[in-house]
């Protein structure tokens, strides 16, 4: 069973590392204790919506991008859907600009009809 707090922590760490920032730098910009940020990244502490917003601002990443990546990773871990379109859930390194939302919307619509049958 996947824990959301662990996935959030992993995604936050991935974004931070992708940007070449240290825990200390992000914690200072987010105005939070270094130890607390470390615990969030390791999935030991739940990040409130306020904490998540502060971290997103410090990382210069939209909260929606963080949550989208968490959602994609959870879907993969849960095996839902069985076939994820190319470019989805491939990790932070793929870049969110590469994702075409119209393909994703079509994918969701197609799977909604399958699930209701």
C-alpha positions as a Python dict, from the first residue, in 0.01 Angstrom:
ca = {
    (1, 'X'): (0, 0, 0),
    (2, 'X'): (143, 333, -108),
    (3, 'X'): (143, 616, 143),
    (4, 'X'): (65, 955, -3),
    (5, 'X'): (305, 1130, 235),
    (6, 'X'): (592, 916, 108),
    (7, 'X'): (511, 993, -255),
    (8, 'X'): (481, 1365, -176),
    (9, 'X'): (820, 1353, -6),
    (10, 'X'): (978, 1169, -298),
    (11, 'X'): (836, 1417, -549),
    (12, 'X'): (949, 1717, -345),
    (13, 'X'): (1299, 1570, -316),
    (14, 'X'): (1308, 1497, -690),
    (15, 'X'): (1206, 1854, -776),
    (16, 'X'): (1461, 1996, -530),
    (17, 'X'): (1743, 1781, -664),
    (18, 'X'): (1645, 1848, -1025),
    (19, 'X'): (1686, 2219, -951),
    (20, 'X'): (2021, 2159, -782),
    (21, 'X'): (1908, 2298, -447),
    (22, 'X'): (2000, 2180, -99),
    (23, 'X'): (1763, 2107, 185),
    (24, 'X'): (1903, 2411, 364),
    (25, 'X'): (1832, 2643, 68),
    (26, 'X'): (1473, 2526, 22),
    (27, 'X'): (1399, 2525, 397),
    (28, 'X'): (1524, 2884, 425),
    (29, 'X'): (1314, 3003, 130),
    (30, 'X'): (1008, 2818, 261),
    (31, 'X'): (1070, 2960, 611),
    (32, 'X'): (1071, 2619, 779),
    (33, 'X'): (1309, 2416, 989),
    (34, 'X'): (1562, 2210, 799),
    (35, 'X'): (1480, 1903, 1009),
    (36, 'X'): (1110, 1934, 935),
    (37, 'X'): (1171, 1955, 559),
    (38, 'X'): (1395, 1650, 583),
    (39, 'X'): (1117, 1458, 759),
    (40, 'X'): (864, 1564, 494),
    (41, 'X'): (1095, 1449, 215),
    (42, 'X'): (1149, 1113, 387),
    (43, 'X'): (772, 1065, 426),
    (44, 'X'): (787, 1080, 806),
    (45, 'X'): (573, 1395, 836),
    (46, 'X'): (253, 1491, 659),
    (47, 'X'): (280, 1812, 460),
    (48, 'X'): (-20, 2039, 519),
    (49, 'X'): (-157, 2238, 227),
    (50, 'X'): (17, 2546, 369),
    (51, 'X'): (352, 2366, 392),
    (52, 'X'): (307, 2227, 41),
    (53, 'X'): (230, 2576, -92),
    (54, 'X'): (540, 2720, 80),
    (55, 'X'): (760, 2446, -61),
    (56, 'X'): (615, 2485, -408),
    (57, 'X'): (687, 2857, -397),
    (58, 'X'): (1041, 2795, -270),
    (59, 'X'): (1098, 2544, -551),
    (60, 'X'): (929, 2769, -807),
    (61, 'X'): (699, 2484, -908),
    (62, 'X'): (318, 2500, -917),
    (63, 'X'): (143, 2298, -646),
    (64, 'X'): (-60, 2140, -926),
    (65, 'X'): (260, 2004, -1086),
    (66, 'X'): (363, 1847, -756),
    (67, 'X'): (20, 1691, -703),
    (68, 'X'): (0, 1573, -1065),
    (69, 'X'): (333, 1393, -1031),
    (70, 'X'): (222, 1238, -700),
    (71, 'X'): (-102, 1123, -862),
    (72, 'X'): (79, 971, -1161),
    (73, 'X'): (317, 782, -934),
    (74, 'X'): (34, 652, -715),
    (75, 'X'): (-156, 533, -1023),
    (76, 'X'): (149, 337, -1134),
    (77, 'X'): (199, 186, -787),
    (78, 'X'): (-168, 90, -767),
    (79, 'X'): (-171, -52, -1116),
    (80, 'X'): (-449, 185, -1217),
    (81, 'X'): (-482, 223, -1506),
    (82, 'X'): (-317, -87, -1646),
    (83, 'X'): (-181, 96, -1950),
    (84, 'X'): (-61, 449, -1892),
    (85, 'X'): (-9, 654, -2209),
    (86, 'X'): (349, 729, -2308),
    (87, 'X'): (481, 1036, -2129),
    (88, 'X'): (269, 993, -1818),
    (89, 'X'): (413, 897, -1479),
    (90, 'X'): (763, 885, -1621),
    (91, 'X'): (906, 1095, -1340),
    (92, 'X'): (1011, 1452, -1291),
    (93, 'X'): (1299, 1427, -1535),
    (94, 'X'): (1059, 1390, -1829),
    (95, 'X'): (933, 1743, -1768),
    (96, 'X'): (577, 1852, -1735),
    (97, 'X'): (589, 2059, -2052),
    (98, 'X'): (607, 1736, -2252),
    (99, 'X'): (270, 1612, -2128),
    (100, 'X'): (-27, 1675, -2353),
    (101, 'X'): (-337, 1714, -2143),
    (102, 'X'): (-577, 1649, -2430),
    (103, 'X'): (-432, 1297, -2462),
    (104, 'X'): (-473, 1249, -2088),
    (105, 'X'): (-835, 1373, -2096),
    (106, 'X'): (-912, 1132, -2381),
    (107, 'X'): (-746, 851, -2187),
    (108, 'X'): (-955, 927, -1877),
    (109, 'X'): (-1276, 945, -2079),
    (110, 'X'): (-1204, 608, -2241),
    (111, 'X'): (-1128, 443, -1908),
    (112, 'X'): (-1431, 595, -1737),
    (113, 'X'): (-1658, 415, -1982),
    (114, 'X'): (-1470, 87, -1927),
    (115, 'X'): (-1503, 109, -1548),
    (116, 'X'): (-1878, 178, -1554),
    (117, 'X'): (-1956, -132, -1764),
}
